[in-house]
Amino acid sequence: MKLLVTGIAGFIGSHVGERLVRRGDTVVGLDNFDPFYDRAIKERNLAFLREHAEVLEGDVTDRACLDRLLARGGFDAVVHLAALAGVRPSLRAPWRYNLVNVVGTSHVAESMLAHGVGRLVFASSSSVYGNNTLVPYEESQRVDAPASPYAVSKRAGELLLDTMTALFGLTATCLRYFTVYGPRQRPEMAIHKFARLILRGEPVTVYGDGTSSRDYTYVDDIVDGTVAALDRAPSGFSIFNLGGTRPVALAELVARVGKALHVEPSLVHEPSQPGDVAHTWANTARAERELGYVPQVGLEEGLARFAEWLRRDEAAQDPPR
Ligand SMILES: NC(=O)c1ccc[n+]([C@@H]2O[C@H](COP(=O)([O-])OP(=O)(O)OC[C@H]3O[C@@H](n4cnc5c(N)ncnc54)[C@H](O)[C@@H]3O)[C@@H](O)[C@H]2O)c1
């Protein structure tokens, strides 16, 4: 297949791109190297893909850029991962999140329609469930009370694609990723941030009383689900949860990150942050049934792999003199 992957320089995009190349697909990647985190990190994410795929610098809010790219022809599908990610920063600039995550998604879908590309896989998020109390979360649940501008932007993306699918015959598959971790994880996310603090002997700030919980999903499982969506998702509009299915409380997570690094963490407590939700937990029965998705990597194994990568990454950044 020939595929466009947006957000290819990011954490998940670089893993998805790599898997697709390794199985023989032709990958063209697009990323604007948004300064949300350091470009040097994104360049390191691309180490393999710079050699084996075409990576272009461009913005999904720039319709002309997308048109030039898709007008080349021959694309079978688009994996649209480019976005402003992260709940807390979205409170500071809701309009930017809507511009990139909603208008950008509209441009991607419109450009696809204009150039005859019929299949779109879209990165949505568990955050669309807001503070729903019925767990584990199922795709059929009502999701009309998102708790942050980021969550709003992801839900709006889903709604837009649902309508465009019905009106214009696109196939759009929305994947609700549940807190993804693993090598190259975004530096501001829990696990990555905690691990660097623990290695430096600095305290980890725990917001709330430590009982909030997340369904952490190892990145290889997310890649499996994303590739399966490309290959197997039904035509028309669909939504799938992709989670690890075993939520872990925040205090326990910090302890387990410390264990993986063989360092005892110290904690400081702060009040819960606005926009954060209390719990996430995926029911993945639909993804299992229709995509064959079954998460394979438990937290202990995933944290061990992450810790190994982190130590290598730290050594590469700070070579011995
Ligand atoms: N990491 C998670 O736990 C998680 C959970 C749920 C959903 N998601 C979604 O998965 C996708 C990938 O997330 P990630 O964690 O890899 O984030 P990331 O920030 O590492 O990757 C996103 C990439 O998109 C690029 N980008 C941002 N704005 C762009 C624009 N206007 N045009 C082109 N490229 C642009 C960034 O430069 C970045 O490389 C996002 O859509 C995110 O919302 C991630």
The ligand as a Gaussian input file, in Angstrom:
#p B3LYP/6-31G(d) Opt

LIG

0 1
 N        0.181000       9.568000      23.279000
 C       -1.020000       9.269000      23.753000
 O       -1.166000       8.723000      24.848000
 C       -2.253000       9.571000      22.936000
 C       -3.505000       9.228000      23.489000
 C       -4.646000       9.497000      22.747000
 C       -4.552000      10.067000      21.495000
 N       -3.334000      10.405000      21.004000
 C       -3.279000      11.021000      19.680000
 O       -2.345000      10.301000      18.886000
 C       -1.701000      11.202000      17.971000
 C       -0.192000      11.129000      18.149000
 O        0.124000      11.480000      19.502000
 P        1.624000      11.490000      20.040000
 O        1.585000      11.169000      21.486000
 O        2.489000      10.730000      19.128000
 O        1.940000      13.054000      19.936000
 P        3.203000      13.805000      19.298000
 O        3.074000      15.232000      19.718000
 O        4.458000      13.092000      19.654000
 O        2.959000      13.658000      17.742000
 C        2.129000      14.527000      17.014000
 C        2.922000      15.024000      15.820000
 O        2.057000      15.885000      15.059000
 C        2.827000      16.976000      14.592000
 N        1.947000      18.118000      14.333000
 C        1.362000      18.931000      15.246000
 N        0.671000      19.893000      14.618000
 C        0.812000      19.671000      13.279000
 C        0.353000      20.337000      12.118000
 N       -0.402000      21.441000      12.208000
 N        0.695000      19.843000      10.907000
 C        1.492000      18.747000      10.785000
 N        1.981000      18.085000      11.876000
 C        1.630000      18.545000      13.094000
 C        3.821000      17.267000      15.718000
 O        4.956000      17.968000      15.244000
 C        4.141000      15.860000      16.216000
 O        5.325000      15.359000      15.603000
 C       -2.299000      12.576000      18.261000
 O       -3.367000      12.781000      17.369000
 C       -2.800000      12.450000      19.690000
 O       -3.824000      13.369000      19.954000
 C       -2.182000      10.175000      21.685000

